[in-house]
Every structure is written in C-alpha cells, then in structure tokens.
Amino acid sequence: MRFTLLLILTILFASPACLAQTKMVKMKTINESYTGNSKRKLAHGQGEAKGIDHYQGKFKAGWPHGEGTYTWTKERKSYKGEWQKGVMHGEGTLTCIDNDSIVKGFWEKGTYIGKYKTPYKVLDRSTKVSDVTVKKYDETVKNVRLYLKEDENFVNNPIFNIIVKEGGYQNAKNYRDFVELENVTYPLTVLVKSGSEFVNVTLYQEFMWQVTMHITNIKGLNQ
C-alpha cells in the first residue's frame, strides 16, 4: 500500500518535469505537438509543429532552421522563407492575410532589411582601379555622385563615360569635384569608364550615393 501510494505521488509530481523534457520543439508558440524527423529527442530535419501558431519546414536542434513556413494564427499572417534558430533570417515572403499585403526581400535576425541582401555590389573593375568606395548619404534624394581619385588625389572636373545596364537616370550634371546623376531609377547598374579604366557597380537601395573610383598609376601605392 505504501509502495503504491509512493508510486502515485512520484508520477503526479514528476509528470510536469517529464513532459517538459519531452518537448521536441524549443519555440514555445509551436511546441504543443510535433510530427517529423528528430535527433537526440529534438526536432531536426523536415517536420511540422503546432501550438498557438503553426510551422512546417526544416528544423535544427529543436528550432525552425532553414526553409519553412510559419503562420501566426492570431495576427493572421505568414512567412515563407529562410529561418535561423527560430527567427526569420535570409530571403523570404511575409503575407498579411486580411489586407493581402505582401513583403518580399531579406531579413536579418528577425528584422526586415529590404528587397536586396546588400545595399550595393561592385560587379567588376579594371586592373588599375585599386578600390571602389561606395557611401550612402540621404534617403530623400535619389541621386548618385561619381568621384575620381588618382594616386590618392581627387581629380577636378572628372570626365566619365556612363553606360546604363539596368535602371536609369534623367540627367547628368558636371561639377568641379564630381558628376551627379539626377532622379535615378533603382536598382541602378552602371558601367563607369574613365579613359581605359572602369568600374561596374549595382546600387539597389534608393539613397543619395557617392561612388569613388580609385585609380593607381604609381607602382607600389596599392600594395
């Protein structure tokens, strides 16, 4: 009788701890039930988890990790894309069911960073172009300023041959220190040439950009 009573008490008091240990998903909003692959008693690989919300996709060590779709039941929205340890991280699409709004692009640790993973990308440059400096200044102006630097000195009244490969601009104005492309349509991909030297760059985000082409003629300066 005493043994039976002790066994019952052990089961009653130990059950919550045991149940907590058997949770295969570490994310509390989806850890009520899980169906899928596992490793070391944790969701790992392809699976489906349910709770307050719902997730179907890849898991790693109990967390949504990799490609997957998460649906927020109360907020009536869903995200389909890349995950990293339970947060949106990488490329994906966020859809709000009530108003049919769709946001596509990239997330970093749960925060939306824009339509593109990086704000700009230098695609190519000629041999004597030792560096390309790209800086953004103003979010309200959609212009691009092109500067030329030779052997660490800025060139006055620079002359560029500009070939547009994607996007566009309305006008190019020459100033003492730079050439300014006005009212740019982004993303902008341009081949900027100065003599025989060139740089090929893509600007994704709508900003006032400053692009500086560094040309090194003196041997040893770019080392």
LINMOQUI-V495849 format. One record per residue. N is the residue number from 0. RES is the residue in one letter. OMEGA is omega in whole degrees, 0 to 359 (NA if undefined). BURIAL is + if it has 16 or more other ideal C-beta (glycine too) atoms within 10 Angstrom, else -. Layout:
BEGIN
n	res	omega	burial
N	RES	OMEGA	BURIAL
N	RES	OMEGA	BURIAL
END
This chain:
BEGIN
n	res	omega	burial
0	M	180	-
1	R	179	-
2	F	179	-
3	T	179	-
4	L	179	-
5	L	179	-
6	L	179	-
7	I	180	-
8	L	179	-
9	T	180	-
10	I	182	-
11	L	183	-
12	F	183	-
13	A	186	-
14	S	180	-
15	P	180	-
16	A	181	-
17	C	179	-
18	L	179	-
19	A	181	-
20	Q	183	-
21	T	177	-
22	K	183	+
23	M	180	+
24	V	183	+
25	K	180	+
26	M	190	+
27	K	183	-
28	T	181	+
29	I	187	+
30	N	179	+
31	E	176	-
32	S	180	-
33	Y	175	+
34	T	179	-
35	G	182	+
36	N	182	-
37	S	177	+
38	K	182	-
39	R	177	-
40	K	176	-
41	L	177	+
42	A	184	+
43	H	185	+
44	G	181	-
45	Q	179	-
46	G	179	+
47	E	182	+
48	A	181	+
49	K	177	+
50	G	171	+
51	I	178	-
52	D	183	+
53	H	178	+
54	Y	175	+
55	Q	181	+
56	G	183	+
57	K	176	+
58	F	172	+
59	K	178	+
60	A	176	-
61	G	182	+
62	W	168	+
63	P	186	+
64	H	185	+
65	G	181	-
66	E	178	-
67	G	179	+
68	T	180	+
69	Y	179	+
70	T	174	+
71	W	186	-
72	T	184	-
73	K	182	-
74	E	179	-
75	R	176	-
76	K	181	+
77	S	178	+
78	Y	177	+
79	K	181	-
80	G	186	+
81	E	179	+
82	W	174	+
83	Q	179	+
84	K	173	-
85	G	177	+
86	V	177	-
87	M	184	+
88	H	183	+
89	G	183	-
90	E	180	-
91	G	180	+
92	T	178	-
93	L	183	+
94	T	174	+
95	C	189	-
96	I	186	-
97	D	183	-
98	N	177	-
99	D	178	-
100	S	182	-
101	I	177	-
102	V	179	-
103	K	178	-
104	G	186	-
105	F	177	+
106	W	176	+
107	E	182	-
108	K	176	-
109	G	182	-
110	T	179	-
111	Y	182	-
112	I	176	-
113	G	182	-
114	K	185	-
115	Y	184	+
116	K	179	-
117	T	181	-
118	P	179	+
119	Y	178	+
120	K	174	-
121	V	187	-
122	L	184	-
123	D	175	-
124	R	182	+
125	S	189	-
126	T	185	-
127	K	175	+
128	V	185	+
129	S	182	+
130	D	173	-
131	V	181	+
132	T	180	-
133	V	180	+
134	K	176	-
135	K	186	-
136	Y	191	-
137	D	181	-
138	E	185	-
139	T	182	-
140	V	183	-
141	K	179	+
142	N	177	+
143	V	177	+
144	R	182	+
145	L	179	+
146	Y	177	+
147	L	179	+
148	K	177	+
149	E	180	+
150	D	174	-
151	E	178	-
152	N	177	-
153	F	181	-
154	V	177	+
155	N	179	-
156	N	182	-
157	P	178	+
158	I	181	-
159	F	167	+
160	N	188	-
161	I	179	-
162	I	182	-
163	V	178	-
164	K	178	-
165	E	182	-
166	G	179	+
167	G	176	-
168	Y	184	+
169	Q	186	-
170	N	175	-
171	A	180	-
172	K	179	-
173	N	176	-
174	Y	183	-
175	R	186	-
176	D	187	-
177	F	171	+
178	V	184	+
179	E	174	+
180	L	187	+
181	E	177	-
182	N	184	-
183	V	172	+
184	T	183	-
185	Y	357	+
186	P	182	+
187	L	173	+
188	T	182	+
189	V	169	+
190	L	182	+
191	V	184	+
192	K	172	+
193	S	187	+
194	G	179	-
195	S	181	-
196	E	184	+
197	F	170	+
198	V	178	+
199	N	188	+
200	V	174	+
201	T	176	+
202	L	186	+
203	Y	188	+
204	Q	184	+
205	E	180	+
206	F	162	+
207	M	184	+
208	W	170	+
209	Q	180	+
210	V	181	+
211	T	177	+
212	M	180	+
213	H	178	+
214	I	180	+
215	T	178	+
216	N	182	-
217	I	182	-
218	K	178	-
219	G	182	-
220	L	183	-
221	N	181	-
222	Q	NA	-
END
